[in-house]
Amino acid sequence: MRRRAASWWLAWLLGALCVAMFVADIALLVVARSADVPGSWGADLTVGGLLVFVPFLAFPLVGALISSRRHRNPVGWICLTDGLLWMFIGVTDHYSVYGVAKPGSVPFPVVVAGINNWLWVPAVGLLGTYLLLLFPDGRLPSRRWRPLAWLCGALIVSASVGVMLSPGPLQNLGGVRNPFGLEGQHWLTTAGYVVLPLLPICMLASALSLVLRFRRSWGDERQQLKWIAFSASVVVIVYLSAMVASLVFPAKTWFAGSSPAWLSLLQSAALLSLTAVPIAVGFAVLRYRLYDIDLLINRTLVYGSLTVLLAATYFGSVVGLQSVFRAITAQGSTLAVVASTLVIAALFNPFRRYLQGFVDRRFYRRKYDAAKTLAAFSARLREEKDLDALREGVVEVARETMQPEHVSLWLRSETAPRREQTG
């Protein structure tokens, strides 16, 4: 009991510390923007620079929630530690930028920048390796994965030390040298080029462990893995959309106001989509509304496809009708937009029913067949008068929909007479 209470207090104290650091990061961002920071430093002192750390605020909050309730599961502590690292990176980044831009304003800004220089390695490493290896129950899939776990730890530590001791200028500080760098020891930089590429390989192997775990899972564990797979799919799709849009409509920076409003919104959504991962981890580990993931995937498939189909139909009809109006009247007309809107309103329900049926047939075939069987039996039940035929129908429906190993149907031979009471 004492250990559980200590874990509860420790988890929420660390979560509160992360929130405090995020608030301090906002204050430091405002102060750093007021300083005369040279543009050549590359420091992102815009809202976008802060928005990068918003998704990582969800990790310590979810981690505190998991650790306070499942203190023996290391997944919660990994989320909490990773969020703590990212919040510290954000605070120290703006702290060092302001301190170097305004000498004497804050103590040891270059030392803080040197610490900030290598913290991204364990932050990325924990998230990409151990969270995947230990999800969802906090244990490795099998003993054969222990060498990979040890290798991941060794790579994270060695890469962190290598980046910390590598000589050279610090990022975003206009040529300020790394205070922890060993000048003249360029072999550290060479070793970093050798060690760092191994970390993404370990991340891919950790992701493969989730795939293998899913293939042999069933019941609650399969639903837990569906949550993390769904959240990762959302992040990948949104990020790919933002990357393609950025390549088609290039802009100098994301949040400097040089890109269109819709593109900035899409890129902001790509950053915020990262919050889906810790939220999914929280639902999966705590098993809260665990089986709602099937409904969520179903609705996402249906309404995501519906949105794309309606958007393509809308823009296609607008362009086509505008071409017709220009050919007839030599100028465009707002009637094209009005007509296209009416067409979309008329096609919404037919498209939705068609896509719902297609998704059910393609991805939820067993449930679709069961629903069809029950609907056919309900229609037959209203017209059937033969008790033997009805009994066979009940057994057949139970066999097709539930697929049990054995089916038995017991019927009472006669009903007990009801006793009438008279006053």
BATIKE-437537 format. One record per residue (C-alpha): x, y, z. Coordinates in steps of 0.1 Angstrom, whole numbers, plus 5000, padded with zeros to 4 digits. Layout:
BEGIN
+------+-------+------+
: east : north :   up :
+------+-------+------+
:    X :     Y :    Z :
...
+------+-------+------+
END
This chain:
BEGIN
+------+-------+------+
: east : north :   up :
+------+-------+------+
: 5000 :  5000 : 5000 :
: 5028 :  5024 : 5009 :
: 5046 :  5017 : 4976 :
: 5014 :  5024 : 4956 :
: 5008 :  5056 : 4975 :
: 5044 :  5067 : 4969 :
: 5041 :  5058 : 4932 :
: 5008 :  5079 : 4930 :
: 5025 :  5109 : 4945 :
: 5057 :  5106 : 4925 :
: 5037 :  5103 : 4892 :
: 5015 :  5133 : 4898 :
: 5044 :  5154 : 4911 :
: 5064 :  5147 : 4879 :
: 5033 :  5154 : 4858 :
: 5028 :  5188 : 4876 :
: 5065 :  5195 : 4871 :
: 5060 :  5190 : 4833 :
: 5031 :  5214 : 4833 :
: 5051 :  5239 : 4852 :
: 5080 :  5237 : 4827 :
: 5055 :  5241 : 4798 :
: 5041 :  5273 : 4814 :
: 5077 :  5285 : 4820 :
: 5085 :  5277 : 4784 :
: 5056 :  5301 : 4773 :
: 5070 :  5328 : 4795 :
: 5106 :  5323 : 4782 :
: 5093 :  5324 : 4746 :
: 5077 :  5358 : 4752 :
: 5109 :  5371 : 4768 :
: 5131 :  5356 : 4741 :
: 5110 :  5372 : 4714 :
: 5116 :  5406 : 4730 :
: 5154 :  5401 : 4728 :
: 5173 :  5411 : 4697 :
: 5180 :  5375 : 4684 :
: 5199 :  5376 : 4651 :
: 5180 :  5359 : 4623 :
: 5210 :  5338 : 4613 :
: 5207 :  5318 : 4646 :
: 5177 :  5299 : 4632 :
: 5159 :  5300 : 4666 :
: 5122 :  5293 : 4662 :
: 5107 :  5319 : 4685 :
: 5072 :  5318 : 4669 :
: 5040 :  5301 : 4680 :
: 5051 :  5272 : 4658 :
: 5082 :  5267 : 4679 :
: 5060 :  5263 : 4710 :
: 5034 :  5242 : 4692 :
: 5061 :  5215 : 4686 :
: 5061 :  5208 : 4723 :
: 5023 :  5208 : 4728 :
: 5018 :  5171 : 4717 :
: 5046 :  5160 : 4741 :
: 5027 :  5176 : 4770 :
: 5002 :  5148 : 4766 :
: 5029 :  5122 : 4773 :
: 5036 :  5132 : 4809 :
: 4999 :  5137 : 4817 :
: 4990 :  5102 : 4803 :
: 5021 :  5088 : 4819 :
: 5011 :  5102 : 4853 :
: 4976 :  5088 : 4849 :
: 4989 :  5053 : 4840 :
: 5017 :  5053 : 4866 :
: 4993 :  5063 : 4894 :
: 4970 :  5034 : 4886 :
: 4993 :  5008 : 4871 :
: 5025 :  5015 : 4890 :
: 5041 :  4982 : 4881 :
: 5037 :  4988 : 4843 :
: 5068 :  5006 : 4830 :
: 5049 :  5020 : 4800 :
: 5035 :  5048 : 4821 :
: 5069 :  5057 : 4835 :
: 5084 :  5057 : 4800 :
: 5057 :  5082 : 4789 :
: 5063 :  5103 : 4820 :
: 5101 :  5103 : 4815 :
: 5098 :  5111 : 4778 :
: 5075 :  5140 : 4784 :
: 5097 :  5153 : 4812 :
: 5127 :  5153 : 4788 :
: 5108 :  5171 : 4760 :
: 5095 :  5198 : 4784 :
: 5130 :  5203 : 4797 :
: 5143 :  5206 : 4761 :
: 5118 :  5233 : 4754 :
: 5126 :  5253 : 4785 :
: 5163 :  5251 : 4781 :
: 5161 :  5259 : 4744 :
: 5145 :  5293 : 4749 :
: 5165 :  5299 : 4781 :
: 5198 :  5295 : 4764 :
: 5187 :  5316 : 4733 :
: 5177 :  5345 : 4756 :
: 5208 :  5342 : 4778 :
: 5232 :  5343 : 4749 :
: 5213 :  5371 : 4732 :
: 5213 :  5391 : 4764 :
: 5247 :  5384 : 4781 :
: 5245 :  5386 : 4819 :
: 5207 :  5383 : 4820 :
: 5206 :  5347 : 4832 :
: 5233 :  5324 : 4846 :
: 5251 :  5298 : 4826 :
: 5232 :  5300 : 4793 :
: 5259 :  5282 : 4773 :
: 5261 :  5253 : 4798 :
: 5224 :  5249 : 4797 :
: 5226 :  5249 : 4759 :
: 5252 :  5222 : 4760 :
: 5229 :  5201 : 4781 :
: 5200 :  5208 : 4758 :
: 5222 :  5197 : 4728 :
: 5221 :  5160 : 4736 :
: 5188 :  5154 : 4754 :
: 5169 :  5147 : 4722 :
: 5187 :  5114 : 4719 :
: 5172 :  5097 : 4750 :
: 5139 :  5115 : 4743 :
: 5136 :  5100 : 4708 :
: 5152 :  5067 : 4718 :
: 5128 :  5059 : 4747 :
: 5098 :  5067 : 4726 :
: 5109 :  5047 : 4696 :
: 5122 :  5016 : 4713 :
: 5112 :  5007 : 4748 :
: 5077 :  5021 : 4745 :
: 5071 :  4998 : 4715 :
: 5089 :  4968 : 4730 :
: 5071 :  4969 : 4763 :
: 5036 :  4979 : 4751 :
: 5010 :  4971 : 4764 :
: 5017 :  4949 : 4795 :
: 5052 :  4962 : 4803 :
: 5069 :  4929 : 4794 :
: 5089 :  4919 : 4764 :
: 5072 :  4897 : 4738 :
: 5096 :  4869 : 4747 :
: 5131 :  4862 : 4761 :
: 5145 :  4863 : 4726 :
: 5139 :  4901 : 4725 :
: 5162 :  4907 : 4755 :
: 5194 :  4913 : 4733 :
: 5175 :  4940 : 4714 :
: 5165 :  4957 : 4746 :
: 5201 :  4957 : 4759 :
: 5213 :  4969 : 4725 :
: 5188 :  4998 : 4725 :
: 5199 :  5009 : 4760 :
: 5236 :  5007 : 4750 :
: 5229 :  5027 : 4718 :
: 5209 :  5054 : 4736 :
: 5237 :  5059 : 4762 :
: 5266 :  5058 : 4738 :
: 5248 :  5082 : 4713 :
: 5240 :  5106 : 4741 :
: 5276 :  5106 : 4753 :
: 5289 :  5110 : 4718 :
: 5266 :  5139 : 4710 :
: 5274 :  5156 : 4743 :
: 5312 :  5154 : 4739 :
: 5313 :  5161 : 4701 :
: 5331 :  5194 : 4694 :
: 5315 :  5220 : 4672 :
: 5290 :  5249 : 4673 :
: 5257 :  5246 : 4691 :
: 5224 :  5248 : 4672 :
: 5205 :  5281 : 4671 :
: 5232 :  5300 : 4689 :
: 5251 :  5316 : 4661 :
: 5284 :  5297 : 4663 :
: 5287 :  5293 : 4701 :
: 5309 :  5262 : 4707 :
: 5298 :  5232 : 4727 :
: 5311 :  5237 : 4763 :
: 5313 :  5199 : 4768 :
: 5329 :  5192 : 4735 :
: 5364 :  5177 : 4734 :
: 5382 :  5200 : 4709 :
: 5405 :  5182 : 4685 :
: 5388 :  5148 : 4691 :
: 5370 :  5145 : 4658 :
: 5368 :  5108 : 4661 :
: 5338 :  5114 : 4683 :
: 5319 :  5130 : 4654 :
: 5329 :  5100 : 4632 :
: 5317 :  5076 : 4659 :
: 5285 :  5095 : 4661 :
: 5279 :  5090 : 4624 :
: 5283 :  5052 : 4630 :
: 5263 :  5048 : 4661 :
: 5233 :  5071 : 4654 :
: 5221 :  5052 : 4622 :
: 5218 :  5021 : 4644 :
: 5191 :  5037 : 4665 :
: 5165 :  5039 : 4637 :
: 5172 :  5003 : 4629 :
: 5164 :  4994 : 4665 :
: 5132 :  5014 : 4663 :
: 5122 :  4994 : 4632 :
: 5129 :  4962 : 4650 :
: 5109 :  4974 : 4680 :
: 5080 :  4982 : 4657 :
: 5083 :  4947 : 4643 :
: 5078 :  4933 : 4678 :
: 5044 :  4950 : 4679 :
: 5035 :  4934 : 4645 :
: 5045 :  4899 : 4657 :
: 5028 :  4904 : 4691 :
: 4996 :  4914 : 4672 :
: 4996 :  4883 : 4650 :
: 4995 :  4860 : 4680 :
: 4973 :  4881 : 4703 :
: 4936 :  4878 : 4710 :
: 4910 :  4893 : 4733 :
: 4920 :  4924 : 4752 :
: 4956 :  4924 : 4741 :
: 4945 :  4925 : 4704 :
: 4923 :  4955 : 4712 :
: 4951 :  4973 : 4730 :
: 4974 :  4968 : 4700 :
: 4946 :  4981 : 4677 :
: 4946 :  5014 : 4697 :
: 4983 :  5020 : 4691 :
: 4981 :  5009 : 4655 :
: 4952 :  5033 : 4648 :
: 4969 :  5063 : 4664 :
: 5001 :  5056 : 4645 :
: 4981 :  5054 : 4612 :
: 4964 :  5087 : 4619 :
: 4998 :  5104 : 4626 :
: 5014 :  5089 : 4594 :
: 4984 :  5099 : 4572 :
: 4983 :  5135 : 4585 :
: 5020 :  5139 : 4583 :
: 5022 :  5126 : 4548 :
: 4994 :  5149 : 4537 :
: 5012 :  5179 : 4552 :
: 5045 :  5169 : 4536 :
: 5029 :  5164 : 4502 :
: 5011 :  5198 : 4505 :
: 5043 :  5215 : 4515 :
: 5061 :  5201 : 4485 :
: 5033 :  5211 : 4461 :
: 5030 :  5245 : 4478 :
: 5065 :  5253 : 4491 :
: 5069 :  5280 : 4517 :
: 5099 :  5294 : 4535 :
: 5088 :  5284 : 4570 :
: 5057 :  5268 : 4584 :
: 5046 :  5294 : 4608 :
: 5061 :  5326 : 4595 :
: 5029 :  5336 : 4576 :
: 5044 :  5330 : 4542 :
: 5023 :  5299 : 4535 :
: 4985 :  5298 : 4528 :
: 4962 :  5297 : 4558 :
: 4949 :  5262 : 4549 :
: 4985 :  5249 : 4545 :
: 4995 :  5263 : 4579 :
: 4964 :  5247 : 4594 :
: 4973 :  5214 : 4579 :
: 5008 :  5216 : 4592 :
: 4996 :  5225 : 4627 :
: 4973 :  5195 : 4625 :
: 5003 :  5173 : 4617 :
: 5021 :  5185 : 4648 :
: 4990 :  5181 : 4670 :
: 4982 :  5147 : 4656 :
: 5011 :  5134 : 4677 :
: 4988 :  5136 : 4707 :
: 4969 :  5106 : 4694 :
: 4998 :  5083 : 4704 :
: 4998 :  5090 : 4742 :
: 4960 :  5092 : 4742 :
: 4958 :  5058 : 4726 :
: 4984 :  5044 : 4750 :
: 4963 :  5056 : 4779 :
: 4931 :  5040 : 4766 :
: 4949 :  5008 : 4759 :
: 4968 :  5003 : 4791 :
: 4940 :  5015 : 4814 :
: 4915 :  4995 : 4793 :
: 4890 :  5023 : 4794 :
: 4864 :  5018 : 4767 :
: 4888 :  4993 : 4751 :
: 4865 :  4978 : 4726 :
: 4853 :  5011 : 4712 :
: 4883 :  5010 : 4689 :
: 4864 :  4989 : 4664 :
: 4837 :  5015 : 4662 :
: 4862 :  5043 : 4660 :
: 4881 :  5026 : 4631 :
: 4848 :  5019 : 4613 :
: 4836 :  5055 : 4616 :
: 4871 :  5068 : 4605 :
: 4871 :  5046 : 4574 :
: 4836 :  5056 : 4565 :
: 4837 :  5093 : 4571 :
: 4873 :  5098 : 4560 :
: 4864 :  5082 : 4526 :
: 4831 :  5101 : 4525 :
: 4850 :  5134 : 4531 :
: 4875 :  5127 : 4503 :
: 4847 :  5116 : 4479 :
: 4825 :  5145 : 4486 :
: 4853 :  5170 : 4483 :
: 4864 :  5155 : 4449 :
: 4828 :  5156 : 4437 :
: 4823 :  5192 : 4449 :
: 4854 :  5206 : 4433 :
: 4849 :  5186 : 4401 :
: 4813 :  5198 : 4398 :
: 4823 :  5234 : 4404 :
: 4851 :  5233 : 4378 :
: 4829 :  5215 : 4353 :
: 4799 :  5239 : 4357 :
: 4822 :  5269 : 4356 :
: 4835 :  5257 : 4323 :
: 4800 :  5253 : 4310 :
: 4790 :  5288 : 4321 :
: 4821 :  5303 : 4306 :
: 4814 :  5285 : 4273 :
: 4779 :  5298 : 4272 :
: 4781 :  5333 : 4288 :
: 4819 :  5339 : 4285 :
: 4821 :  5345 : 4323 :
: 4818 :  5325 : 4355 :
: 4787 :  5323 : 4377 :
: 4780 :  5317 : 4414 :
: 4753 :  5293 : 4402 :
: 4780 :  5267 : 4399 :
: 4788 :  5268 : 4436 :
: 4751 :  5268 : 4446 :
: 4744 :  5238 : 4423 :
: 4774 :  5219 : 4435 :
: 4764 :  5225 : 4471 :
: 4729 :  5211 : 4464 :
: 4744 :  5181 : 4447 :
: 4766 :  5174 : 4477 :
: 4737 :  5177 : 4501 :
: 4717 :  5152 : 4479 :
: 4745 :  5127 : 4476 :
: 4756 :  5127 : 4513 :
: 4733 :  5100 : 4525 :
: 4736 :  5077 : 4495 :
: 4774 :  5079 : 4496 :
: 4774 :  5073 : 4533 :
: 4752 :  5042 : 4530 :
: 4773 :  5029 : 4501 :
: 4806 :  5034 : 4520 :
: 4793 :  5020 : 4552 :
: 4782 :  4988 : 4534 :
: 4815 :  4986 : 4516 :
: 4835 :  4990 : 4548 :
: 4814 :  4964 : 4566 :
: 4817 :  4939 : 4538 :
: 4854 :  4944 : 4533 :
: 4867 :  4949 : 4569 :
: 4840 :  4936 : 4591 :
: 4828 :  4906 : 4571 :
: 4819 :  4884 : 4600 :
: 4797 :  4911 : 4617 :
: 4782 :  4919 : 4583 :
: 4772 :  4883 : 4576 :
: 4759 :  4879 : 4612 :
: 4737 :  4910 : 4608 :
: 4724 :  4898 : 4574 :
: 4716 :  4864 : 4589 :
: 4697 :  4879 : 4619 :
: 4677 :  4901 : 4595 :
: 4668 :  4872 : 4573 :
: 4658 :  4851 : 4604 :
: 4637 :  4880 : 4618 :
: 4618 :  4881 : 4585 :
: 4613 :  4844 : 4585 :
: 4602 :  4844 : 4622 :
: 4572 :  4866 : 4614 :
: 4559 :  4841 : 4588 :
: 4570 :  4807 : 4602 :
: 4543 :  4785 : 4618 :
: 4560 :  4751 : 4619 :
: 4577 :  4747 : 4654 :
: 4602 :  4721 : 4641 :
: 4613 :  4743 : 4613 :
: 4616 :  4772 : 4637 :
: 4637 :  4752 : 4660 :
: 4661 :  4742 : 4632 :
: 4662 :  4779 : 4622 :
: 4672 :  4790 : 4657 :
: 4700 :  4764 : 4658 :
: 4713 :  4774 : 4624 :
: 4713 :  4811 : 4632 :
: 4732 :  4805 : 4664 :
: 4757 :  4784 : 4646 :
: 4763 :  4810 : 4618 :
: 4764 :  4841 : 4639 :
: 4781 :  4829 : 4671 :
: 4800 :  4800 : 4657 :
: 4801 :  4779 : 4689 :
: 4816 :  4744 : 4691 :
: 4782 :  4729 : 4701 :
: 4746 :  4741 : 4699 :
: 4717 :  4726 : 4719 :
: 4681 :  4738 : 4721 :
: 4658 :  4727 : 4749 :
: 4620 :  4732 : 4747 :
: 4594 :  4726 : 4774 :
: 4570 :  4700 : 4763 :
: 4540 :  4717 : 4779 :
: 4533 :  4748 : 4799 :
: 4521 :  4746 : 4835 :
: 4484 :  4756 : 4838 :
: 4479 :  4789 : 4854 :
: 4458 :  4788 : 4885 :
: 4429 :  4812 : 4885 :
: 4421 :  4829 : 4917 :
: 4386 :  4840 : 4925 :
: 4375 :  4863 : 4953 :
+------+-------+------+
END
